[in-house]
Amino acid sequence: MNELVVITMILCGILSIPWGIYALSANKEMRFFEWVDYKQISKFEFIFLGLCIVWLYLTNTIKVIPFVIALFILLFSLDSISNDAIKIEKNQNLMKAFVASFLLYMSIQLACKYLNLFSNVHLYRLVLTTSVFLGYLFNIKVSSFHWTTAIKTIIVMLVVYFFIEIPYLLIYDIEALKAVTFSGYLASFVGSLYFPSIVEEVIFRGFLLGGLVSLGIRKDKANIFQAIVFGYIHLLNYESITLVSFLWPSFQVFAGYLFGKIYLSTKSLTPCLILHALFDTI
């Protein structure tokens, strides 16, 4: 049977799971979208995620099933990892910090890509990392973000990562998986924590998402907006930017949404940082 047909059939089966759970467990007086909203997913997010799944199916078909499974695992784990004891700080200076750090971040990226500056990769990463400290100009310290997290939250991040990356590697890139050593993996993970994970998590989840919420924008809309911005900065990873290339950052937009959802639930950047670094390790 054609691989695309198999993927489509499996995907349709997985996507029917929420309907099945709703039919079996929900209060019959509660409509489906009311039940979805009860599960911390707004109707706006539901539509966005549906479009993302279609987008991922069309542009990155082999990763759509692992991503949808991981999405469901995360969404059904939100209640267990949510931290209502603390709040995301509402500070309108977060948006000023985002604008300043984002402009510096993009300027360095563009200078490296088109002017061949920073041929030394370590210097390039060091300079990029300094962009997060521009927040200090607006009395926003990196230490002001919540960094503590629970063990169960880290376990959920590991499970989400496992379902997104490992099946793909086992089926399509087993040689890359075989080549991985523990020491090499650990070194790569630590390097990914330093860059790009901590830089992008502070800028996009800390500054941008936190700043949008501080401006009174609804959390679901703020998260979707930052996910789109985060996804499209990855266009700089392509050799050339064309109209067709605007279709490709589906994975990054989806990942950005997951990171934002995790931040809004846990109020901590640490689980986002860990999952982000894991994605960039192999």
C-alpha positions as CSV (number, residue, x, y, z in Angstrom):
1,M,0.0,0.0,0.0
2,N,1.3,3.5,-0.8
3,E,3.1,5.1,2.1
4,L,1.0,8.3,1.8
5,V,-2.2,6.4,1.9
6,V,-1.1,4.6,5.1
7,I,0.0,7.8,6.8
8,T,-3.4,9.4,5.8
9,M,-5.4,6.5,7.2
10,I,-3.4,6.5,10.5
11,L,-3.6,10.3,10.8
12,C,-7.4,10.2,10.4
13,G,-7.6,7.5,13.0
14,I,-5.5,9.5,15.5
15,L,-7.5,12.7,14.8
16,S,-10.7,10.9,15.7
17,I,-9.4,10.1,19.2
18,P,-10.6,13.4,20.8
19,W,-14.1,12.9,19.3
20,G,-14.1,9.4,20.8
21,I,-13.0,10.5,24.2
22,Y,-15.6,13.3,24.1
23,A,-18.3,10.9,23.2
24,L,-17.4,8.5,26.0
25,S,-16.5,10.8,28.9
26,A,-17.9,14.2,28.4
27,N,-21.1,15.6,29.9
28,K,-23.7,15.1,27.2
29,E,-25.0,18.6,27.8
30,M,-21.6,20.0,27.0
31,R,-20.9,20.7,23.4
32,F,-17.7,19.5,21.7
33,F,-16.1,23.0,21.6
34,E,-17.1,23.6,25.2
35,W,-15.4,20.4,26.1
36,V,-12.3,21.3,24.1
37,D,-12.2,24.7,25.9
38,Y,-12.4,22.9,29.2
39,K,-9.3,21.0,28.1
40,Q,-7.5,24.4,27.8
41,I,-7.9,24.7,24.0
42,S,-9.9,27.5,22.7
43,K,-11.9,27.3,19.5
44,F,-9.4,29.7,17.9
45,E,-6.5,27.4,18.9
46,F,-8.5,24.3,17.6
47,I,-8.9,25.9,14.2
48,F,-5.2,27.0,14.2
49,L,-4.0,23.5,15.1
50,G,-6.2,22.0,12.4
51,L,-4.6,24.2,9.8
52,C,-1.2,23.4,11.2
53,I,-1.8,19.7,10.9
54,V,-2.9,20.1,7.3
55,W,0.1,22.4,6.6
56,L,2.5,19.8,8.2
57,Y,0.8,17.0,6.2
58,L,1.4,18.8,2.9
59,T,5.0,20.0,3.6
60,N,6.5,17.5,6.1
61,T,4.2,14.4,5.8
62,I,6.5,11.9,7.5
63,K,6.5,14.0,10.7
64,V,2.8,14.8,10.9
65,I,1.8,11.6,12.8
66,P,4.5,11.8,15.5
67,F,3.7,15.5,16.0
68,V,0.0,14.9,16.4
69,I,0.6,12.1,18.9
70,A,3.0,14.4,20.9
71,L,0.5,17.2,20.7
72,F,-2.3,15.0,22.2
73,I,0.1,13.8,24.9
74,L,1.0,17.4,25.8
75,L,-2.6,18.6,25.8
76,F,-3.9,15.8,27.9
77,S,-1.0,16.4,30.3
78,L,-1.6,20.1,30.8
79,D,-3.6,19.7,34.0
80,S,-0.8,17.7,35.6
81,I,2.0,20.1,34.6
82,S,0.1,23.4,35.1
83,N,1.5,25.6,37.9
84,D,-1.2,27.9,39.3
85,A,0.9,28.9,42.3
86,I,2.8,31.5,40.2
87,K,1.9,33.9,37.5
88,I,3.7,35.1,34.4
89,E,4.9,38.6,35.2
90,K,2.9,41.3,33.4
91,N,5.3,44.0,32.4
92,Q,4.8,46.1,29.3
93,N,8.5,46.6,29.1
94,L,8.7,43.0,27.9
95,M,7.6,44.2,24.5
96,K,10.3,46.8,24.4
97,A,12.8,44.2,25.4
98,F,11.5,41.9,22.6
99,V,11.8,44.6,19.9
100,A,15.4,45.5,21.0
101,S,16.6,41.9,21.3
102,F,14.8,40.8,18.2
103,L,16.3,43.6,16.0
104,L,19.8,42.7,17.3
105,Y,19.2,39.0,16.9
106,M,18.0,39.4,13.3
107,S,20.8,41.9,12.4
108,I,23.4,39.4,13.5
109,Q,21.7,36.6,11.6
110,L,21.5,38.6,8.4
111,A,25.1,39.9,8.8
112,C,26.3,36.4,9.1
113,K,24.2,35.1,6.2
114,Y,24.7,37.8,3.7
115,L,28.0,39.6,4.7
116,N,29.8,36.5,5.9
117,L,30.6,38.0,9.3
118,F,31.4,35.8,12.3
119,S,33.1,33.0,10.5
120,N,34.0,31.6,14.0
121,V,30.8,29.8,15.0
122,H,31.6,30.2,18.7
123,L,32.0,33.9,18.4
124,Y,28.7,34.0,16.4
125,R,26.8,32.2,19.1
126,L,28.3,34.3,21.8
127,V,27.3,37.5,20.1
128,L,23.8,36.2,19.4
129,T,23.4,35.2,23.1
130,T,24.1,38.8,24.2
131,S,20.8,39.9,22.6
132,V,18.8,38.5,25.5
133,F,20.6,40.8,27.9
134,L,19.2,43.9,26.2
135,G,16.2,43.3,28.5
136,Y,18.3,44.8,31.2
137,L,17.9,48.2,29.5
138,F,14.2,47.9,30.3
139,N,14.7,46.5,33.8
140,I,13.9,43.0,32.5
141,K,16.4,40.5,33.9
142,V,16.9,37.0,32.6
143,S,16.8,35.9,36.3
144,S,13.3,37.4,36.6
145,F,11.8,34.6,34.6
146,H,10.7,31.5,36.5
147,W,13.2,28.7,35.9
148,T,12.2,26.1,38.5
149,T,10.1,23.1,37.3
150,A,8.8,19.8,38.6
151,I,10.3,16.4,37.7
152,K,6.9,15.3,36.3
153,T,7.0,18.2,33.9
154,I,10.5,17.2,32.6
155,I,9.2,13.6,32.2
156,V,6.3,14.9,30.0
157,M,8.9,16.8,27.9
158,L,10.9,13.7,27.4
159,V,7.8,11.7,26.4
160,V,6.8,14.4,23.9
161,Y,10.3,14.5,22.5
162,F,10.4,10.7,22.2
163,F,7.1,10.5,20.2
164,I,8.2,13.3,17.8
165,E,11.8,12.4,17.1
166,I,12.5,8.7,17.8
167,P,9.9,7.1,15.5
168,Y,11.1,9.3,12.6
169,L,14.7,8.3,13.3
170,L,13.9,4.6,13.6
171,I,12.0,4.5,10.3
172,Y,13.8,7.1,8.1
173,D,17.2,7.8,9.6
174,I,18.3,4.7,11.6
175,E,22.0,5.3,10.6
176,A,22.0,8.7,12.3
177,L,20.5,7.1,15.4
178,K,23.2,4.3,15.3
179,A,25.9,6.9,15.1
180,V,24.9,8.6,18.3
181,T,27.1,8.0,21.4
182,F,26.1,9.0,24.9
183,S,29.0,11.5,25.3
184,G,28.4,12.9,21.9
185,Y,24.7,13.3,22.5
186,L,25.2,14.9,25.9
187,A,27.7,17.4,24.5
188,S,25.3,18.3,21.7
189,F,22.4,18.7,24.1
190,V,24.4,21.0,26.4
191,G,25.5,23.0,23.4
192,S,21.9,23.3,22.2
193,L,20.8,24.5,25.6
194,Y,23.3,27.3,25.3
195,F,22.4,28.1,21.7
196,P,19.8,28.4,20.2
197,S,17.5,27.2,23.0
198,I,18.1,29.8,25.8
199,V,18.3,32.7,23.4
200,E,15.1,31.8,21.5
201,E,13.1,30.9,24.6
202,V,13.9,34.1,26.3
203,I,13.2,36.2,23.2
204,F,10.1,34.5,21.9
205,R,8.4,32.9,24.9
206,G,9.8,35.2,27.7
207,F,9.8,38.6,26.0
208,L,7.3,38.3,23.1
209,L,4.7,36.0,24.5
210,G,5.0,37.5,28.0
211,G,4.8,41.0,26.4
212,L,1.7,40.3,24.4
213,V,-0.1,38.9,27.4
214,S,1.0,42.0,29.4
215,L,-0.7,44.1,26.7
216,G,-4.0,42.4,27.4
217,I,-4.0,40.1,24.3
218,R,-5.7,36.8,25.0
219,K,-3.3,34.0,25.7
220,D,-4.3,31.7,22.9
221,K,-4.0,34.5,20.3
222,A,-0.7,35.7,21.8
223,N,0.7,32.2,21.7
224,I,-0.3,31.6,18.0
225,F,1.2,35.0,17.0
226,Q,4.6,34.2,18.7
227,A,4.6,30.7,17.2
228,I,4.2,32.2,13.7
229,V,6.9,34.8,14.2
230,F,9.2,32.1,15.7
231,G,8.5,29.7,12.8
232,Y,9.3,32.2,10.1
233,I,12.6,33.5,11.5
234,H,13.8,30.0,10.5
235,L,13.5,31.0,6.8
236,L,17.1,32.3,7.3
237,N,18.2,28.7,7.6
238,Y,17.4,28.2,3.9
239,E,20.0,28.9,1.2
240,S,17.5,31.1,-0.7
241,I,14.2,32.6,0.2
242,T,11.4,32.2,-2.4
243,L,7.7,32.2,-2.3
244,V,7.7,28.4,-2.0
245,S,10.0,28.6,1.0
246,F,7.3,30.4,2.9
247,L,5.5,27.0,3.1
248,W,8.3,25.1,4.8
249,P,8.5,26.4,8.4
250,S,5.4,24.2,9.4
251,F,7.5,22.2,11.9
252,Q,8.9,25.3,13.5
253,V,5.5,27.0,13.8
254,F,4.0,23.9,15.4
255,A,7.0,23.6,17.7
256,G,6.7,27.3,18.7
257,Y,3.1,26.7,19.6
258,L,4.0,23.8,21.8
259,F,6.7,25.8,23.6
260,G,4.3,28.6,24.1
261,K,1.6,26.3,25.5
262,I,4.1,24.8,27.9
263,Y,5.2,28.2,29.1
264,L,1.7,29.4,29.6
265,S,0.9,26.3,31.6
266,T,4.0,25.9,33.7
267,K,5.0,29.6,33.9
268,S,8.6,28.4,33.6
269,L,11.0,28.6,30.7
270,T,12.9,25.6,31.8
271,P,10.7,22.8,30.3
272,C,10.5,24.8,27.0
273,L,14.3,25.1,27.1
274,I,14.8,21.4,27.6
275,L,12.3,20.3,24.9
276,H,13.8,22.9,22.4
277,A,17.4,21.7,23.1
278,L,16.3,18.0,22.6
279,F,14.8,18.9,19.2
280,D,18.1,20.5,18.1
281,T,20.3,17.7,19.5
282,I,20.3,15.0,16.8
